[in-house]
């Protein structure tokens, strides 16, 4: 392309190569995040900041609208590991919505014993028949999936003493115990 070749075949091959590199990079990251069990380096982190960062990395397409919470939740966690979880959930939502016009909604719910981060999307939902399997290693419904994304999410959250559950209507709930040093804070 730098040499000025306007051959459309070359351009299509370059685009295909770029997509393949992106896909294999994502799959390699899934495998590495699954097999690596590194120390958790916790510090105070803004949930809203981590989620915003993940949305930028995931390159949300124009057909998908993301609703972020207006408030913030500050938690004591390993920001890098939790961003891996959030990025995976955002990418899964984007893939579930596909080419349709859709929405990803992220919200916080504060309860007495724990705080919850909710990721919902307008995709088709998770069939009840596979709901019990989605966190199992190597289980996938995607042609290009590794079956390690949600397993890695669960593992990284458990390293923090947090939990993740899924409900059929395409919603993932991450529960953060108050004894896990979550600190609520409202932003104006």
C-alpha positions in Angstrom: 0.0 0.0 0.0 2.9 2.4 0.7 4.2 1.8 -2.7 1.0 3.1 -4.2 -0.4 -0.2 -5.4 -4.1 0.4 -5.8 -4.8 -3.3 -6.4 -8.1 -4.0 -4.5 -7.1 -7.7 -4.0 -4.0 -6.6 -2.0 -6.2 -4.3 0.1 -8.7 -7.1 0.8 -5.8 -9.5 1.8 -4.4 -6.9 4.2 -7.8 -6.3 5.8 -8.3 -10.1 6.2 -4.9 -10.4 7.7 -5.7 -7.7 10.2 -8.9 -9.4 11.3 -7.1 -12.7 11.7 -4.3 -11.1 13.8 -6.9 -9.5 16.0 -8.8 -12.8 16.4 -5.7 -14.8 17.2 -4.5 -12.2 19.6 -7.8 -12.3 21.5 -7.6 -16.1 21.6 -4.0 -16.1 22.8 -4.9 -13.6 25.5 -7.7 -15.9 26.7 -5.3 -18.9 27.0 -2.6 -16.9 28.8 -5.1 -15.3 31.2 -6.5 -18.8 32.0 -3.1 -20.5 32.6 -1.4 -17.7 34.5 -2.2 -17.4 38.1 -0.3 -14.3 39.2 -0.3 -12.5 42.5 -3.2 -10.0 43.0 -1.9 -6.5 43.5 -4.8 -4.6 45.0 -5.3 -0.8 45.2 -8.3 1.5 45.2 -9.8 1.6 41.7 -12.7 3.4 40.1 -15.2 1.0 38.5 -16.4 3.6 36.1 -12.9 4.4 35.0 -12.1 0.7 34.4 -15.3 0.1 32.5 -14.7 3.2 30.3 -11.2 2.0 29.5 -12.5 -1.5 28.5 -15.2 0.0 26.3 -12.4 2.0 24.4 -10.3 -1.2 24.1 -13.2 -3.3 22.8 -13.9 -0.8 20.0 -17.7 -0.8 20.4 -19.3 -0.6 16.9 -21.7 2.1 15.9 -24.7 -0.2 16.1 -24.2 -0.8 19.8 -25.0 1.9 22.4 -23.5 1.6 25.9 -25.3 2.9 29.0 -22.9 3.6 31.8 -23.9 4.2 35.4 -23.9 7.9 36.4 -22.3 7.2 39.7 -19.1 5.4 40.5 -18.1 2.6 42.7 -14.6 2.6 44.1 -13.3 -0.8 45.1 -10.1 -2.4 46.4 -8.9 -4.7 43.6 -6.2 -5.6 41.1 -7.3 -3.1 38.4 -5.5 -5.0 35.6 -7.3 -8.3 36.4 -10.7 -6.7 36.8 -10.3 -4.8 33.5 -9.6 -8.2 31.8 -13.0 -9.4 33.2 -14.8 -6.3 32.1 -13.3 -6.3 28.6 -14.3 -9.9 28.1 -17.9 -9.2 29.2 -18.1 -6.2 26.9 -16.7 -8.1 24.0 -19.2 -11.0 24.7 -22.0 -8.5 24.7 -20.9 -7.0 21.4 -20.7 -10.4 19.8 -24.1 -11.4 21.2 -25.7 -8.3 19.6 -23.9 -8.9 16.3 -25.0 -6.7 13.4 -28.3 -5.8 15.0 -28.9 -2.4 16.7 -28.5 -3.1 20.4 -27.5 -1.9 23.8 -25.2 -2.8 26.6 -26.2 -1.6 30.0 -23.8 -1.5 32.9 -25.1 -0.6 36.4 -24.2 -0.7 40.0 -26.5 -1.9 42.8 -25.5 -1.3 46.4 -26.8 -3.6 49.1 -26.0 -4.0 52.7 -23.7 -6.9 52.4 -22.3 -6.5 48.9 -22.2 -4.3 45.9 -23.2 -5.6 42.4 -21.9 -4.7 39.0 -24.4 -5.7 36.3 -23.6 -6.2 32.6 -26.7 -6.7 30.4 -27.1 -6.7 26.7 -30.0 -6.8 24.2 -28.7 -9.9 22.5 -30.7 -13.1 22.3 -29.9 -14.2 25.8 -28.2 -17.3 27.2 -30.3 -20.5 26.6 -31.2 -22.1 29.9 -29.9 -25.5 28.5 -26.3 -24.2 28.5 -26.4 -21.7 31.4 -24.9 -24.2 33.9 -21.9 -24.8 31.5 -20.8 -21.3 30.5 -18.1 -21.0 33.2 -16.6 -24.5 32.4 -13.2 -24.5 30.8 -13.3 -25.0 27.0 -17.1 -24.7 26.7 -18.0 -22.4 23.9 -20.9 -21.7 21.5 -18.8 -19.5 19.3 -17.1 -20.7 16.2 -13.9 -18.8 16.9 -14.1 -19.1 20.8 -11.6 -20.7 23.0 -14.0 -21.5 25.8 -11.7 -19.8 28.3 -13.1 -16.2 28.4 -15.8 -16.7 31.1 -13.7 -19.3 32.9 -11.0 -16.7 33.2 -13.4 -14.1 34.4 -14.7 -16.4 37.1 -11.1 -17.3 38.1 -10.0 -13.7 38.3 -13.0 -12.6 40.3 -12.6 -15.5 42.7 -9.0 -14.4 43.3 -10.6 -11.3 44.8 -13.2 -13.1 46.8 -15.9 -11.9 44.4 -18.5 -14.0 42.5 -20.1 -13.9 39.1 -23.4 -15.4 38.0 -25.4 -15.3 34.8 -29.1 -15.1 34.2 -30.7 -16.1 30.9 -31.7 -12.6 29.8 -28.0 -11.9 28.9 -27.1 -10.5 32.3 -23.9 -11.1 34.3 -23.9 -10.1 38.0 -20.6 -9.6 39.8 -21.0 -9.5 43.6 -18.4 -7.7 45.6 -18.6 -8.3 49.4 -18.5 -5.2 51.5 -15.7 -6.8 53.5 -13.8 -6.7 50.2 -13.3 -3.0 50.9 -15.6 -1.7 48.3 -16.1 2.0 48.9 -19.2 3.7 47.5 -18.9 7.1 46.1 -21.3 9.3 44.0 -20.0 11.5 41.2 -21.8 14.7 40.3 
